[in-house]
Amino acid sequence: MLIIRPMKFKELGLSEDIVQAIDFMGFEHATPIQEAAIPAILEGRDIIGCAQTGTGKTAAFILPLLEKMLHKPNAKINALIIVPTRELAVQIDQQIQGLAYFTSVGSYAVYGGGTGKNWQMEKDALSEGADIIIATPGKLLSHLQLGYVDFSDLQYLVLDEADRMLDMGFSDDLNQIFKHLPEKRQNLLFSATMAEPIRRLARKMLHEPIEINLALSKPAEGVKQSVYAVFDEQKTALLTYILQEEKNRKRVIVFTSKKSSVGSIVRNLKRAKILAQGISSDLEQSEREETLRGFKSGRIPVLVATDVMSRGIDIKEIDLVINFDAPSDAEDYVHRVGRTARANTKGEAITLINPKDMSKFNTIEKLIEQTVPRAVLPESLGAAPEWVVSRPKKKKGNHRKFQSRKKTDNANQK
């Protein structure tokens, strides 16, 4: 029997200083996306990488970029990493700080929501130089339009979560940013999906890329999934029941699709003596960062969040994700569920589905090629709705046209 041994980082051609930082962070073996991407990036190849969340994708491009910068130091900006959200920018910046701990490589995050002082610090980094800049498209473009950003020595461009950036309407911003960059550079594009818009973007920015496709749009194997059929009026009681039964969970994320629901969910949980805090794009950046620090430290055990957070945080010890309502599509489901069971750990994901969202969830199950086990609603909450998947209705207009043609044909035959 053939046994495939996972590679150690020191086998991938990385310097001792970088391997030491990886060891310090508690990692020893590379993930599949890291095994495939790191050698290709070190060779100078353009990459289009497709990998689901929680696979170690961020380190797959950070590590080889750090390695290359160690051997070719530059006083100006070496690498630009563009991401869709401020949370992801902060996450990547923090990960770079950890992986570059024993090196002289530095980074700076540029994103919206800060103060005038933040703007000045971003301006200094963009004009005077920083090894790596991590930026959201809108904020970076605001700086570029003022004329002081110096990308003349840029060697590496990374687009992370490219599919999300296009979904959020950043296509025009990206095209404007590209005009300010040197044509000769190494390009790395990472996405959770490979839809046609992503491929068009890849054709525009990549040169003879290597395609690494590890994304199957499926939750990680370590996630125990279940779904409750529930009426809307039963959701809050069921959420409270689950959290009271799961008192040993250290970190729980509750996802809702509506910003307006975050506050009400938090208030209901606090009435039930469950310590919870909400986070959404309505909060100031300082408030969001403080909430995340409390969640990471364990001071806040339950975090209620909108989908802006499904790709925006990197906390490995999340052991339970609860979807208070249905994700909009399969990719959002995978990314929500992907907050748990990261880096080959175990976790659990529970989804609450009302009757009108049953057909939507059935579509999600088809796309992830899994039937999520149905959980039994506690008797104390009353009867659960029957799981019914409605069939798409036939278009009445086409039916009438067919009937009209049929009558005409009969008349002609007579």
Secondary structure, DSSP 4 states (H G I P E B T S, - for coil): ---PPPPBGGGGT--HHHHHHHHHTT--B--HHHHHHHHHHHTT--EEEE--TTSSHHHHHHHHHHHHHHHS--SS--EEEE-SSHHHHHHHHHHHHHHTTTSS--EEEE-SS--HHHHHHHHHHHHH--SEEEE-HHHHHHHHTTT----TT--EEEE-SHHHHHHTT-HHHHHHHHTTS-SS-EEEEEES---HHHHHHHHHH-SSPEEEE---S---TTEEEEEEE--HHHHHHHHHHHHHHTTT-S-EEEE-S-HHHHHHHHHHHHHTT--EEEE-TTS-HHHHHHHHHHHHHTSS-EEEE-GGGTTT---TT--EEEESS--SSHHHHHHHHTTSSGGG--EEEEEEE-GGGHHHHHHHHHHHT--PPBPPPPGGG-PPPP---PPPPPPHHHHHHHHHHHHHHHHHH-
